[in-house]
Amino acid sequence: MHDTDPLLITDGYTAVRTVPAVPGLHPELTISYRPALAKERHVFRQKMASPDAAVHEAAEADLIRRQLVSINGREYRDPDKVARLVPAVRAWAANLILGYEPADEAKDAKN
């Protein structure tokens, strides 16, 4: 993550994770993303505490639009595209961004 301190997220840091294909759900995925910082995670968790499903949808979609670099080389910044992502793919993206799933450290890249 950082040349001198592996516990810090450097500004502009991009992580990558390759997710194996799941027949009937999605092909192999290469997800590039910018990890959320603590403040972003707190804000996200706060929004997810709402009982309103529309708030959950908006919070997750906003997180993905802001932090996702690409999936298999394609950008998903358009709200309509994010809304239509396969649920399993969307979950992978959100969990990676939030740090609930690890990156492939060997494939990490800086922009």
N, C-alpha and C positions, 0 to 999 in steps of 0.2 A: 504494500500500500504506500509506503514511504521509504525512501532510501536509507534514512537513518533511524527511524522509529516505526516498526511494523504495526504499532497500535494506533497510529494516527492516519486519518484519511486526508490525503493531500487534495487541495482544490484542483478540480479538473480530472480527478482519478476516475478511470473507467475500468470496471470489472467485467469478466466474461464467464459464462457458464454454458456448457454443452449439456443438453438434456436429451437422453435417449428417446427415440421414437416410441410412441405407444399406439399400436395398431388400433384403428378405429377412432382415435382421439386426435393425434397430431404426429407430424413427421419429426425427425430429429430437429432440435432447436438449438441455435446458437444465440444466446441472449446477452446483449451488451447493455450495461446500465451503469448509472452513477449511484453509488450507495447513499442512502438517506443518512443525514447527520442526526444526532440525538434530538434536536429541536423539531425536525421534520417528523421523527417517529412519535414524539409526544403529541404533536398536533394531530397526526393521523389517529393515534389511539383515542384521543379526546373525541374526535368526530365519530369514531366507530362505537363509542359508548352511547350514542344517540339511538333511541328505539326506532327511528325512521329509516327504512330501507333506502329511500332516495338519498339520504345523507351519506350512507355507506357507499352507494354506487358512485356518487359524485366525488367522494374523498379518494376512493381507489382509482377512479379514472383520472383524476387530477394528478395523483402521485405518479401513475404510469406515464402520463403525457409529459410530466416535468423531468422524470428521472430515467426513463427508458431511452437508450440510444438507438437500439435496433433489435429486431428478431430476424435471424437469417438474412441480415443485410438490409432489411426494410424498416423504415421509420413508421411509428404509430403515434403521431402527434395529433391527428385529426380525431376529434371527440367521437365521431360516428364509427371510425375504425376501432378505437379502443372499446367502445360499447359492444362491438360485434366480435371481439376476440373470443376464441374458444375458451370457456370457463377455466379449463385446466391450464391453458397457456397464460391466461390472465393471472391466475393464482401463482404460477411459477414466477412471473415477472414481479408481482407485488412482494412475494416472499423474499426474492433475491434482493430487491431494492431495500427492503426493510431489514435485511441482515438475518432473516430467519432460515435461510439456506446459504451454503457457502459458494463462493466463486471457484472457478478452476484456476488456482493460483499460477499454474504454468502458462496459462493463456492470457493473463492479465496484461493490459496495455494502458499506457498513458497517452492522452491526446496532447 
